[in-house]
């Protein structure tokens, strides 16, 4: 685990909550907040701004998973969910909701640190993948706009594709803008003139 970690523990049983807090304190420098009532869970989690959320619950409901998803808690931070038994279909729903670790057979003190480390690592990998996917989608959209702008220039000026791109690039450099921004402006202006 990193040097200092803020952890929110969702645990309705007070004795189990104390045991979890003690195990967390033994595993490193942590600040722990316990939430005993799951109503309004997303708001309560957001109030503390934790680095990771540990949810220990016998039978998570789809409503709880939906609330976690709606609040985008799992998309902002790792969430490890500990359940008492295999609840049909909820493991898949939990992972789809963004839960980083779904551990069956409850939370045990000796498993806390490895599960936290795994949840954080998995969350970071997934966040990196989401970032790369968003960048790829943005680049694809920019490429489409540039291609449309090149087509407009080719038609209007009677130039080749390479010449059209060179013109876009020269204009972008002269205006200290990105090629995609110049292309977007050209496509927008063309749409207004049509």
Backbone as a chain_set.jsonl record, in Angstrom:
{"seq": "XXXXXXXXXXXXXXXXXXXXXXXXXXXXXXXXXXXXXXXXXXXXXXXXXXXXXXXXXXXXXXXXXXXXXXXXXXXXXXXXXXXXXXXXXXXXXXXXXXXXXXXXXXXXXXXXXXXXXXXXXXXXXXXXXXXXXXXXXXXXXXXXXXXXXXXXXXXXXXXXXXXXXXXXXXXXXXXXXXXXXXXXXXXXXXXXXX", "coords": {"N": [[0.838, -1.185, 0.0], [0.325, 2.367, -0.488], [2.015, 5.182, 1.092], [0.233, 6.86, 2.818], [-3.145, 6.188, 3.317], [-6.527, 6.758, 2.703], [-9.359, 5.249, 3.816], [-12.612, 4.059, 3.289], [-14.836, 2.155, 5.05], [-17.503, 0.073, 4.575], [-19.663, -1.269, 6.61], [-22.106, -2.945, 8.353], [-22.244, -4.305, 10.749], [-21.175, -3.62, 13.907], [-19.146, -4.804, 15.552], [-17.685, -6.293, 13.677], [-16.85, -4.169, 12.117], [-15.085, -2.825, 13.859], [-13.084, -4.782, 14.029], [-12.182, -4.849, 11.382], [-11.203, -2.23, 11.098], [-9.12, -2.312, 12.982], [-7.459, -4.247, 11.746], [-6.825, -2.88, 9.406], [-5.393, -0.688, 10.433], [-3.152, -2.002, 11.371], [-1.966, -2.736, 8.999], [-0.762, -0.548, 7.855], [-0.195, 3.028, 7.325], [-3.077, 4.441, 7.73], [-6.17, 6.195, 7.343], [-9.276, 5.76, 8.568], [-12.698, 5.561, 7.819], [-15.863, 4.637, 8.9], [-18.853, 3.419, 7.602], [-21.992, 2.673, 8.578], [-24.626, 2.468, 7.785], [-26.223, 1.744, 4.833], [-27.904, 3.306, 3.278], [-28.092, 6.015, 1.059], [-25.483, 5.696, 0.318], [-23.543, 6.369, -1.709], [-23.311, 9.173, -1.528], [-22.363, 9.423, 1.081], [-19.895, 8.136, 0.88], [-18.586, 9.808, -0.951], [-18.342, 12.11, 0.583], [-16.143, 11.664, 2.235], [-14.041, 11.335, 0.477], [-12.302, 9.041, -0.186], [-9.316, 6.979, -0.759], [-9.711, 4.355, -1.305], [-12.47, 2.069, -1.193], [-13.922, -0.211, 1.0], [-16.255, -2.674, 1.049], [-18.159, -4.572, 3.086], [-20.463, -6.916, 3.082], [-23.264, -8.998, 3.588], [-25.21, -9.833, 1.613], [-25.121, -8.206, -1.199], [-27.182, -5.846, -2.853], [-28.769, -5.312, -6.03], [-29.574, -2.709, -6.178], [-27.769, -1.39, -4.511], [-25.411, -1.726, -5.957], [-26.128, -0.321, -8.24], [-26.404, 2.24, -7.173], [-23.765, 2.756, -6.444], [-22.627, 2.814, -8.992], [-24.024, 4.944, -10.235], [-23.18, 7.065, -8.677], [-20.642, 7.168, -9.471], [-18.528, 6.373, -7.942], [-16.917, 3.944, -8.097], [-15.616, 4.521, -10.466], [-13.963, 6.542, -9.847], [-12.37, 5.728, -7.806], [-10.769, 2.823, -6.34], [-12.819, 0.033, -5.496], [-13.457, -2.45, -3.221], [-15.306, -5.302, -2.741], [-16.644, -7.354, -0.33], [-18.278, -10.328, 0.102], [-20.588, -12.604, 1.663], [-21.396, -14.989, 0.468], [-21.675, -16.698, -2.698], [-23.544, -14.828, -4.731], [-25.901, -15.242, -7.09], [-25.115, -14.058, -10.23], [-24.487, -11.511, -9.282], [-21.767, -11.016, -8.995], [-20.799, -10.561, -11.554], [-22.349, -8.301, -12.172], [-21.337, -6.563, -10.248], [-18.657, -6.234, -11.069], [-19.134, -5.086, -13.568], [-20.211, -2.722, -12.646], [-18.002, -1.476, -11.806], [-16.594, -2.32, -9.625], [-13.551, -3.113, -8.179], [-12.493, -5.335, -6.892], [-13.975, -8.364, -6.061], [-14.78, -10.252, -3.555], [-15.509, -13.397, -2.43], [-16.848, -15.05, 0.408], [-16.557, -13.391, 2.532], [-14.906, -10.814, 4.554], [-11.721, -11.09, 5.781], [-9.259, -10.515, 8.223], [-6.528, -11.103, 7.601], [-6.54, -11.046, 4.878], [-6.926, -8.482, 4.032], [-4.843, -6.539, 3.308], [-3.552, -7.747, 0.939], [-5.821, -7.821, -0.754], [-6.541, -5.123, -0.939], [-4.224, -4.095, -2.167], [-4.375, -5.483, -4.614], [-6.865, -4.58, -5.593], [-6.342, -1.841, -5.921], [-4.272, -1.932, -7.831], [-5.612, -3.18, -9.989], [-7.618, -1.297, -10.455], [-6.067, 0.895, -11.286], [-5.007, -0.089, -13.678], [-7.379, -0.431, -15.18], [-8.276, 2.227, -15.21], [-6.233, 3.413, -16.708], [-6.673, 2.092, -19.122], [-9.24, 3.091, -19.745], [-8.587, 5.781, -20.106], [-6.82, 5.63, -22.291], [-8.592, 4.586, -24.2], [-10.442, 6.704, -24.414], [-8.74, 8.684, -25.433], [-8.052, 7.508, -27.858], [-10.535, 7.41, -29.126], [-11.025, 10.165, -29.326], [-8.902, 10.912, -31.018], [-9.637, 9.485, -33.31], [-12.057, 10.745, -33.97], [-11.052, 13.309, -34.493], [-9.466, 12.711, -36.709], [-11.436, 12.03, -38.566], [-12.672, 14.523, -38.919], [-10.557, 15.994, -39.961], [-10.18, 14.611, -42.351], [-12.627, 15.199, -43.61], [-12.342, 17.982, -43.871], [-10.11, 18.062, -45.555], [-11.257, 16.948, -47.837], [-13.128, 18.947, -48.475], [-11.386, 21.074, -49.1], [-10.009, 19.944, -51.251], [-12.049, 19.767, -53.137], [-12.925, 22.458, -53.34], [-10.596, 23.899, -54.033], [-9.384, 22.398, -55.94], [-7.175, 20.694, -55.452], [-4.676, 18.16, -54.602], [-4.926, 15.41, -52.209], [-2.7, 15.389, -50.49], [-1.783, 18.003, -50.835], [-3.956, 19.422, -49.842], [-3.879, 18.645, -47.154], [-1.389, 19.733, -46.47], [-1.978, 22.422, -46.735], [-3.87, 22.745, -44.678], [-2.201, 22.157, -42.507], [-0.247, 24.202, -42.727], [-1.835, 26.464, -42.309], [-2.662, 25.964, -39.696], [-0.197, 26.123, -38.357], [0.474, 28.803, -38.875], [-1.528, 30.103, -37.472], [-1.047, 29.236, -34.982], [-2.386, 26.99, -33.968], [-3.975, 23.784, -33.505], [-4.017, 21.241, -36.061], [-6.378, 19.765, -36.162], [-8.167, 21.551, -34.961], [-8.241, 23.678, -36.796], [-9.26, 22.289, -38.983], [-11.77, 21.582, -37.952], [-12.931, 24.144, -37.702], [-13.05, 24.843, -40.41], [-14.793, 22.876, -41.445], [-17.087, 23.483, -39.977], [-17.578, 26.125, -40.842], [-18.034, 25.614, -43.537], [-20.384, 24.158, -43.359], [-22.125, 26.153, -42.541], [-22.203, 27.736, -44.798], [-23.392, 26.165, -46.674]], "CA": [[0.0, 0.0, 0.0], [1.094, 3.596, -0.491], [2.335, 5.698, 2.425], [-0.969, 7.176, 3.589], [-4.326, 5.766, 2.591], [-7.813, 7.042, 3.317], [-10.209, 4.106, 3.513], [-13.973, 4.028, 3.808], [-15.299, 0.786, 5.266], [-18.954, -0.028, 4.673], [-19.904, -2.464, 7.426], [-23.258, -2.715, 9.207], [-22.015, -4.94, 12.04], [-20.203, -2.79, 14.625], [-18.007, -5.612, 15.979], [-16.867, -6.568, 12.489], [-16.246, -2.891, 11.71], [-13.916, -2.603, 14.718], [-12.051, -5.752, 13.633], [-11.634, -4.396, 10.095], [-10.413, -1.023, 11.37], [-7.876, -2.756, 13.625], [-6.618, -4.903, 10.739], [-6.326, -1.836, 8.507], [-4.382, 0.09, 11.16], [-1.945, -2.832, 11.439], [-1.375, -2.907, 7.668], [-0.044, 0.641, 7.399], [-0.656, 4.354, 7.693], [-4.402, 4.618, 7.148], [-7.227, 6.94, 8.013], [-10.43, 4.912, 8.272], [-14.048, 6.029, 8.123], [-16.8, 3.516, 8.837], [-20.246, 3.737, 7.282], [-22.781, 1.546, 9.045], [-25.94, 2.454, 7.146], [-25.969, 1.81, 3.395], [-28.764, 4.23, 2.544], [-27.337, 7.196, 0.663], [-24.083, 5.256, 0.377], [-22.668, 7.114, -2.62], [-23.086, 10.503, -0.961], [-21.529, 9.267, 2.273], [-18.54, 7.822, 0.428], [-18.027, 11.015, -1.565], [-18.032, 13.068, 1.651], [-14.822, 11.377, 2.798], [-13.034, 11.349, -0.576], [-11.306, 8.021, 0.135], [-8.466, 6.394, -1.788], [-10.313, 3.045, -1.603], [-13.676, 1.746, -0.426], [-14.101, -1.628, 1.309], [-17.65, -2.933, 1.382], [-18.349, -5.915, 3.631], [-21.905, -7.053, 3.176], [-23.674, -10.384, 3.373], [-25.854, -9.985, 0.308], [-25.289, -6.907, -1.85], [-28.351, -5.786, -3.733], [-28.545, -4.612, -7.309], [-29.754, -1.284, -5.904], [-26.509, -0.876, -3.968], [-24.472, -1.663, -7.082], [-26.57, 0.769, -9.1], [-26.071, 3.494, -6.499], [-22.316, 2.928, -6.602], [-22.366, 3.179, -10.377], [-24.566, 6.275, -10.483], [-22.341, 8.046, -7.988], [-19.346, 7.022, -10.126], [-17.482, 6.067, -6.979], [-15.95, 2.975, -8.6], [-14.833, 5.064, -11.563], [-13.036, 7.516, -9.282], [-11.5, 5.093, -6.809], [-10.984, 1.38, -6.249], [-13.818, -0.464, -4.554], [-13.361, -3.89, -2.972], [-16.544, -5.763, -2.12], [-16.54, -8.658, 0.323], [-19.614, -10.873, 0.299], [-20.547, -13.85, 2.435], [-21.574, -16.155, -0.385], [-21.833, -16.408, -4.122], [-24.892, -14.392, -5.074], [-26.023, -15.464, -8.523], [-25.098, -12.94, -11.161], [-24.062, -10.228, -8.724], [-20.334, -10.81, -9.209], [-20.691, -9.933, -12.876], [-22.927, -6.961, -12.048], [-20.407, -5.756, -9.46], [-17.519, -5.898, -11.923], [-19.641, -4.13, -14.561], [-20.435, -1.46, -11.95], [-16.708, -0.858, -11.562], [-15.959, -2.849, -8.421], [-12.212, -3.588, -8.551], [-12.269, -6.667, -6.322], [-15.196, -8.959, -5.549], [-14.238, -11.375, -2.79], [-16.549, -14.225, -1.826], [-16.521, -15.644, 1.702], [-16.379, -12.348, 3.531], [-13.668, -10.092, 4.817], [-10.907, -11.633, 6.859], [-8.181, -9.567, 8.507], [-5.259, -11.427, 6.923], [-6.686, -10.835, 3.433], [-7.187, -7.078, 3.727], [-3.757, -5.883, 2.577], [-3.438, -8.209, -0.451], [-6.992, -7.448, -1.538], [-6.421, -3.694, -1.212], [-3.173, -3.934, -3.179], [-4.898, -5.985, -5.886], [-7.93, -3.678, -6.038], [-5.715, -0.603, -6.386], [-3.564, -2.233, -9.083], [-6.609, -3.425, -11.043], [-8.262, -0.021, -10.732], [-5.143, 1.716, -12.061], [-4.955, -0.65, -15.033], [-8.635, -0.096, -15.848], [-8.303, 3.682, -15.446], [-5.332, 3.651, -17.832], [-7.365, 1.615, -20.327], [-10.305, 4.052, -20.054], [-7.932, 6.983, -20.613], [-6.341, 5.333, -23.637], [-9.763, 4.454, -25.061], [-10.957, 8.051, -24.658], [-7.786, 9.361, -26.321], [-8.174, 6.882, -29.177], [-11.802, 7.889, -29.709], [-10.831, 11.57, -29.681], [-8.029, 10.955, -32.192], [-10.419, 9.015, -34.449], [-12.978, 11.826, -34.337], [-10.248, 14.372, -35.119], [-9.055, 12.21, -38.028], [-12.608, 12.141, -39.431], [-12.869, 15.942, -39.228], [-9.458, 16.383, -40.855], [-10.484, 14.035, -43.664], [-13.712, 15.999, -44.2], [-11.773, 19.28, -44.248], [-9.281, 17.837, -46.748], [-12.193, 16.772, -48.952], [-13.663, 20.268, -48.825], [-10.316, 21.826, -49.761], [-9.737, 19.315, -52.543], [-13.142, 20.124, -54.043], [-12.99, 23.908, -53.54], [-9.367, 24.445, -54.617], [-8.89, 21.514, -56.987], [-5.83, 20.239, -55.09], [-4.588, 16.75, -54.186], [-5.103, 15.18, -50.774], [-1.48, 15.841, -49.805], [-1.759, 19.473, -50.868], [-5.011, 19.879, -48.932], [-3.377, 18.485, -45.787], [-0.311, 20.719, -46.306], [-2.642, 23.718, -46.535], [-4.405, 22.718, -43.312], [-1.063, 22.201, -41.584], [0.355, 25.542, -42.814], [-2.772, 27.385, -41.651], [-2.587, 25.689, -38.252], [1.071, 26.676, -37.842], [0.392, 30.267, -38.937], [-2.465, 30.569, -36.443], [-0.627, 28.616, -33.716], [-3.489, 26.125, -33.555], [-3.842, 22.389, -33.922], [-4.608, 20.935, -37.364], [-7.758, 19.333, -35.919], [-8.977, 22.741, -34.673], [-8.421, 24.38, -38.066], [-10.169, 21.459, -39.775], [-13.108, 21.735, -37.357], [-13.428, 25.466, -38.084], [-13.357, 24.798, -41.841], [-15.996, 22.06, -41.62], [-18.196, 24.259, -39.417], [-17.852, 27.244, -41.761], [-18.609, 25.039, -44.753], [-21.761, 23.806, -43.022], [-22.918, 27.39, -42.494], [-22.32, 28.283, -46.143], [-24.129, 25.252, -47.561]], "C": [[0.877, 1.24, 0.0], [1.236, 4.132, 0.934], [1.088, 5.959, 3.27], [-2.18, 6.859, 2.732], [-5.564, 6.153, 3.385], [-8.773, 5.954, 2.852], [-11.593, 4.317, 4.105], [-14.369, 2.56, 3.882], [-16.815, 0.831, 5.418], [-19.238, -1.358, 5.365], [-21.033, -2.164, 8.396], [-23.082, -3.3, 10.607], [-20.881, -4.208, 12.764], [-18.975, -3.587, 15.07], [-17.074, -5.931, 14.811], [-16.17, -5.294, 12.011], [-15.0, -2.609, 12.538], [-12.762, -3.531, 14.331], [-11.382, -5.327, 12.323], [-10.744, -3.176, 10.303], [-9.086, -1.408, 12.014], [-6.931, -3.398, 12.615], [-6.031, -3.88, 9.768], [-5.211, -1.028, 9.165], [-3.067, -0.684, 11.243], [-1.23, -2.914, 10.095], [-0.652, -1.668, 7.163], [-0.67, 1.922, 7.902], [-1.991, 4.624, 6.999], [-5.281, 5.506, 8.015], [-8.508, 6.228, 7.593], [-11.716, 5.599, 8.706], [-14.986, 4.848, 7.943], [-18.198, 4.051, 8.56], [-21.061, 2.503, 7.647], [-24.132, 1.415, 8.378], [-25.746, 2.67, 5.648], [-26.912, 2.731, 2.624], [-27.979, 5.511, 2.276], [-25.835, 6.928, 0.621], [-23.155, 6.103, -0.481], [-22.319, 8.491, -2.055], [-22.16, 10.43, 0.242], [-20.083, 8.971, 1.899], [-17.874, 9.082, -0.114], [-17.624, 12.055, -0.521], [-16.611, 12.885, 2.168], [-13.707, 11.407, 1.759], [-11.941, 10.314, -0.368], [-10.441, 7.62, -1.063], [-9.03, 5.048, -2.224], [-11.522, 2.846, -0.696], [-13.724, 0.232, -0.244], [-15.545, -1.818, 1.745], [-17.758, -4.378, 1.84], [-19.837, -6.083, 3.889], [-22.287, -8.502, 2.874], [-24.219, -10.598, 1.968], [-26.049, -8.62, -0.343], [-26.497, -6.95, -2.779], [-27.962, -5.089, -5.034], [-28.701, -3.108, -7.112], [-28.46, -0.665, -5.379], [-25.487, -0.732, -5.093], [-24.828, -0.509, -8.001], [-26.215, 2.121, -8.48], [-24.579, 3.782, -6.603], [-21.979, 3.404, -8.007], [-22.815, 4.598, -10.665], [-23.679, 7.345, -9.852], [-20.934, 8.073, -8.559], [-18.21, 6.825, -9.138], [-16.469, 5.074, -7.513], [-15.115, 3.499, -9.761], [-13.804, 6.066, -11.065], [-12.032, 6.879, -8.337], [-11.748, 3.595, -6.802], [-12.033, 1.039, -5.19], [-13.622, -1.973, -4.441], [-14.615, -4.304, -2.218], [-16.334, -7.176, -1.593], [-17.945, -9.138, 0.603], [-19.513, -12.22, 0.984], [-20.673, -15.088, 1.565], [-21.764, -15.738, -1.824], [-23.293, -16.071, -4.402], [-25.013, -14.429, -6.585], [-26.069, -14.2, -9.352], [-24.597, -11.633, -10.604], [-22.574, -9.978, -8.893], [-20.125, -10.098, -10.536], [-21.215, -8.498, -12.822], [-21.992, -6.032, -11.278], [-19.213, -5.316, -10.302], [-17.948, -4.894, -12.983], [-19.89, -2.762, -13.945], [-19.119, -0.763, -11.63], [-16.025, -1.328, -10.297], [-14.642, -3.51, -8.828], [-11.916, -4.979, -8.035], [-13.582, -7.146, -5.716], [-14.779, -10.258, -4.874], [-15.377, -12.115, -2.09], [-15.998, -14.846, -0.551], [-16.071, -14.595, 2.708], [-14.985, -11.782, 3.684], [-12.957, -10.711, 6.006], [-9.663, -10.765, 6.998], [-6.912, -9.841, 7.717], [-5.328, -11.195, 5.41], [-6.812, -9.362, 3.059], [-6.086, -6.453, 2.871], [-3.615, -6.419, 1.155], [-4.624, -7.825, -1.325], [-6.941, -5.957, -1.879], [-5.38, -3.46, -2.298], [-3.668, -4.361, -4.555], [-5.965, -5.048, -6.441], [-7.347, -2.383, -6.596], [-5.017, -0.838, -7.72], [-4.546, -2.43, -10.234], [-7.301, -2.128, -11.436], [-7.36, 0.85, -11.603], [-5.027, 1.221, -13.5], [-6.22, -0.274, -15.806], [-8.743, 1.399, -16.14], [-7.416, 4.037, -16.633], [-5.987, 3.224, -19.148], [-8.48, 2.579, -20.732], [-9.717, 5.325, -20.65], [-7.465, 6.772, -22.047], [-7.499, 5.206, -24.623], [-10.336, 5.829, -25.406], [-10.044, 8.817, -25.611], [-7.882, 8.809, -27.741], [-9.446, 7.352, -29.873], [-11.673, 9.342, -30.156], [-9.981, 11.69, -30.943], [-8.777, 10.508, -33.444], [-11.394, 10.092, -34.921], [-12.233, 12.972, -35.017], [-9.831, 13.97, -36.524], [-10.212, 12.338, -39.01], [-12.819, 13.591, -39.861], [-11.788, 16.424, -40.193], [-9.712, 15.846, -42.261], [-11.603, 14.808, -44.365], [-13.193, 17.346, -44.675], [-10.896, 19.139, -45.492], [-10.177, 17.686, -47.982], [-12.779, 18.091, -49.415], [-12.629, 21.097, -49.583], [-10.017, 21.264, -51.153], [-10.793, 19.736, -53.57], [-13.112, 21.621, -54.379], [-11.772, 24.459, -54.302], [-8.804, 23.579, -55.742], [-7.463, 21.039, -56.728], [-5.87, 18.759, -54.704], [-4.788, 16.645, -52.677], [-3.891, 15.674, -49.992], [-1.397, 17.363, -49.754], [-2.802, 20.05, -49.912], [-4.529, 19.772, -47.484], [-2.271, 19.502, -45.503], [-0.9, 22.103, -46.054], [-3.236, 23.812, -45.126], [-3.281, 22.894, -42.293], [-0.421, 23.592, -41.557], [-0.532, 26.565, -42.094], [-2.72, 27.198, -40.14], [-1.313, 26.282, -37.658], [1.023, 28.202, -37.83], [-0.499, 30.842, -37.837], [-2.132, 30.024, -35.06], [-1.772, 27.793, -33.103], [-3.189, 24.703, -33.999], [-4.533, 22.196, -35.275], [-6.078, 20.557, -37.188], [-8.671, 20.531, -35.657], [-9.256, 23.54, -35.948], [-9.41, 23.607, -38.944], [-11.598, 21.593, -39.261], [-13.724, 23.071, -37.755], [-13.84, 25.479, -39.556], [-14.65, 24.02, -42.1], [-17.226, 22.812, -41.102], [-18.579, 25.401, -40.35], [-18.501, 26.736, -43.043], [-20.076, 24.677, -44.533], [-22.666, 25.034, -42.992], [-23.159, 27.948, -43.884], [-23.138, 27.403, -47.073], [-25.597, 25.55, -47.589]], "O": [[2.03, 1.192, 0.429], [0.644, 3.593, 1.868], [0.91, 5.344, 4.321], [-2.232, 7.221, 1.557], [-5.644, 5.907, 4.589], [-8.978, 5.76, 1.653], [-11.736, 4.702, 5.265], [-14.253, 1.82, 2.905], [-17.344, 1.535, 6.278], [-19.074, -2.428, 4.78], [-20.933, -1.223, 9.184], [-23.714, -2.831, 11.554], [-19.751, -4.183, 12.278], [-17.858, -3.08, 14.97], [-15.852, -5.853, 14.931], [-15.029, -5.343, 11.552], [-13.973, -2.202, 11.996], [-11.604, -3.114, 14.308], [-10.164, -5.433, 12.177], [-9.651, -3.102, 9.744], [-8.039, -0.886, 11.632], [-5.731, -3.123, 12.628], [-4.877, -3.999, 9.356], [-4.203, -0.72, 8.529], [-1.99, -0.089, 11.191], [-0.02, -3.136, 10.05], [0.015, -1.732, 6.13], [-1.543, 1.919, 8.77], [-2.026, 4.99, 5.825], [-5.15, 5.555, 9.238], [-8.793, 6.107, 6.402], [-11.811, 6.145, 9.806], [-14.909, 4.138, 6.941], [-18.659, 5.0, 9.193], [-20.85, 1.422, 7.097], [-24.727, 0.338, 8.408], [-25.164, 3.675, 5.24], [-26.73, 2.917, 1.421], [-27.29, 6.025, 3.157], [-25.025, 7.823, 0.859], [-22.089, 6.511, -0.021], [-21.165, 8.916, -2.103], [-21.277, 11.272, 0.406], [-19.155, 9.489, 2.521], [-16.731, 9.383, 0.228], [-16.664, 12.798, -0.725], [-15.947, 13.865, 2.505], [-12.536, 11.498, 2.126], [-10.761, 10.665, -0.372], [-10.784, 7.884, -2.216], [-8.854, 4.64, -3.372], [-11.587, 3.38, 0.411], [-13.585, -0.521, -1.208], [-15.999, -1.192, 2.703], [-17.482, -5.301, 1.073], [-20.398, -5.47, 4.797], [-21.694, -9.143, 2.006], [-23.733, -11.454, 1.229], [-27.04, -7.944, -0.067], [-26.784, -7.97, -3.406], [-26.959, -4.38, -5.11], [-28.046, -2.318, -7.793], [-28.1, 0.45, -5.756], [-24.779, 0.272, -5.168], [-23.947, 0.201, -8.487], [-25.778, 3.035, -9.18], [-24.178, 4.924, -6.825], [-21.144, 4.291, -8.188], [-22.076, 5.375, -11.27], [-23.461, 8.405, -10.438], [-20.121, 8.912, -8.169], [-17.051, 7.083, -9.465], [-15.267, 5.318, -7.405], [-14.027, 2.986, -10.021], [-12.869, 6.402, -11.79], [-10.961, 7.436, -8.098], [-12.816, 3.14, -7.211], [-12.115, 1.675, -4.138], [-13.623, -2.685, -5.445], [-14.945, -3.728, -1.181], [-15.902, -8.071, -2.32], [-18.723, -8.447, 1.261], [-18.488, -12.898, 0.903], [-20.112, -16.133, 1.894], [-21.988, -14.565, -2.124], [-24.166, -16.935, -4.318], [-24.294, -13.715, -7.283], [-26.964, -13.371, -9.189], [-24.302, -10.717, -11.372], [-22.155, -8.822, -8.932], [-19.357, -9.139, -10.62], [-20.592, -7.587, -13.367], [-21.868, -4.854, -11.613], [-18.808, -4.155, -10.251], [-17.213, -3.95, -13.273], [-19.795, -1.747, -14.635], [-19.111, 0.401, -11.23], [-14.979, -0.793, -9.926], [-14.619, -4.363, -9.715], [-11.171, -5.729, -8.665], [-14.222, -6.425, -4.951], [-14.463, -11.242, -5.542], [-16.106, -11.547, -1.276], [-14.804, -15.131, -0.459], [-15.297, -14.884, 3.62], [-14.031, -12.212, 3.036], [-13.52, -10.837, 7.093], [-9.085, -10.333, 6.001], [-6.284, -8.909, 7.214], [-4.297, -11.152, 4.74], [-6.806, -9.031, 1.873], [-6.374, -5.893, 1.813], [-3.559, -5.616, 0.223], [-4.453, -7.533, -2.508], [-7.267, -5.573, -3.003], [-5.626, -2.712, -3.244], [-3.412, -3.681, -5.549], [-5.967, -4.755, -7.637], [-7.805, -1.884, -7.624], [-5.153, -0.032, -8.641], [-4.336, -1.908, -11.329], [-7.545, -1.885, -12.619], [-7.832, 1.474, -12.553], [-4.958, 2.023, -14.432], [-6.14, 0.152, -16.958], [-9.243, 1.794, -17.193], [-7.791, 4.859, -17.468], [-5.868, 3.913, -20.161], [-8.657, 2.86, -21.918], [-10.279, 5.889, -21.589], [-7.681, 7.621, -22.912], [-7.398, 5.668, -25.759], [-10.677, 6.089, -26.56], [-10.525, 9.521, -26.499], [-7.801, 9.562, -28.711], [-9.433, 7.655, -31.066], [-12.149, 9.713, -31.23], [-10.299, 12.476, -31.835], [-8.583, 11.076, -34.518], [-11.539, 10.325, -36.121], [-12.717, 13.539, -35.997], [-9.84, 14.798, -37.435], [-10.003, 12.712, -40.163], [-13.11, 13.86, -41.026], [-12.072, 17.171, -41.129], [-9.486, 16.546, -43.248], [-11.536, 15.044, -45.571], [-13.557, 17.808, -45.757], [-10.931, 19.992, -46.379], [-9.881, 18.238, -49.042], [-12.912, 18.327, -50.615], [-12.949, 21.743, -50.581], [-9.8, 22.014, -52.105], [-10.472, 20.022, -54.723], [-13.253, 22.01, -55.538], [-11.905, 25.374, -55.114], [-7.858, 23.978, -56.421], [-6.641, 20.983, -57.643], [-6.938, 18.18, -54.506], [-4.816, 17.649, -51.965], [-4.041, 16.307, -48.948], [-0.986, 17.937, -48.745], [-2.551, 21.057, -49.249], [-4.738, 20.684, -46.684], [-2.221, 20.072, -44.414], [-0.372, 22.868, -45.246], [-3.116, 24.843, -44.465], [-3.395, 23.673, -41.346], [-0.091, 24.102, -40.486], [-0.037, 27.421, -41.361], [-2.734, 28.176, -39.392], [-1.346, 26.876, -36.58], [1.483, 28.827, -36.875], [-0.248, 31.938, -37.336], [-2.832, 30.304, -34.086], [-2.075, 27.886, -31.913], [-2.263, 24.459, -34.772], [-5.501, 22.886, -35.596], [-6.927, 20.978, -37.973], [-9.825, 20.531, -36.084], [-10.371, 24.021, -36.154], [-10.289, 24.2, -39.571], [-12.534, 21.706, -40.053], [-14.902, 23.132, -38.106], [-14.865, 26.063, -39.907], [-15.497, 24.455, -42.88], [-18.285, 22.775, -41.728], [-19.76, 25.621, -40.62], [-19.417, 27.367, -43.57], [-20.908, 24.869, -45.419], [-23.835, 24.962, -43.372], [-24.194, 28.565, -44.135], [-23.537, 27.846, -48.149], [-26.351, 24.872, -48.286]]}, "num_chains": 1, "name": "protein.A"}
